[in-house]
Amino acid sequence: CNLLATYDAHATFFVCTKYTQRPDAQILLNAGHEIGNHLEEDRSGYYFRLSKDEFRDLLLKGNQYLQDECGVGQPPKWFRAPQGIMN
């Protein structure tokens, strides 16, 4: 974050909710950065086995966690798929 502040640059940090806590999130938010959802963790192959409904529920659960536990004021606007999957 210090290097970004040097250039008055802002970024979106995609966080795994399993490893993110309020103090860490607040540092990013207070510096003017955004937080995006990267689900619980970046597990290879796990998400391919989920149904659409299970995946949606996991995504919404992550958004809710970021709002309630990390102090993100509204649902994250951005999502980054684990392992870079697109379909």
LINQUIJO-V986737 format. One record per residue. N is the residue number from 1. OMEGA is omega in whole degrees, -180 to 180 (999 if undefined). BURIAL is b if it has 9 or more other C-alpha atoms within 8 Angstrom, else e. Layout:
{{N OMEGA BURIAL} {N OMEGA BURIAL}}
This chain:
{{1 -178 e} {2 179 e} {3 178 e} {4 179 b} {5 179 b} {6 -178 e} {7 -178 e} {8 -180 e} {9 179 e} {10 -176 b} {11 170 e} {12 178 e} {13 179 e} {14 -172 b} {15 171 b} {16 -173 b} {17 180 b} {18 -175 e} {19 -175 e} {20 178 b} {21 -175 b} {22 -178 b} {23 179 e} {24 -180 e} {25 -178 b} {26 176 b} {27 -180 e} {28 -178 b} {29 -180 b} {30 178 e} {31 177 e} {32 180 e} {33 175 b} {34 175 b} {35 177 b} {36 -178 b} {37 176 b} {38 -179 b} {39 -175 b} {40 180 b} {41 -175 b} {42 -176 b} {43 -179 e} {44 174 e} {45 -175 e} {46 -172 e} {47 177 b} {48 -176 e} {49 -178 e} {50 172 b} {51 177 e} {52 -179 e} {53 179 e} {54 180 e} {55 178 b} {56 179 e} {57 178 e} {58 178 b} {59 180 b} {60 177 e} {61 178 e} {62 178 b} {63 -179 b} {64 178 b} {65 -180 b} {66 178 b} {67 -172 b} {68 -172 e} {69 -176 e} {70 176 b} {71 174 b} {72 -170 b} {73 -178 e} {74 179 e} {75 179 b} {76 178 b} {77 -171 e} {78 177 e} {79 173 b} {80 -178 b} {81 175 b} {82 179 b} {83 179 e} {84 -180 e} {85 -176 e} {86 -177 e} {87 999 e}}
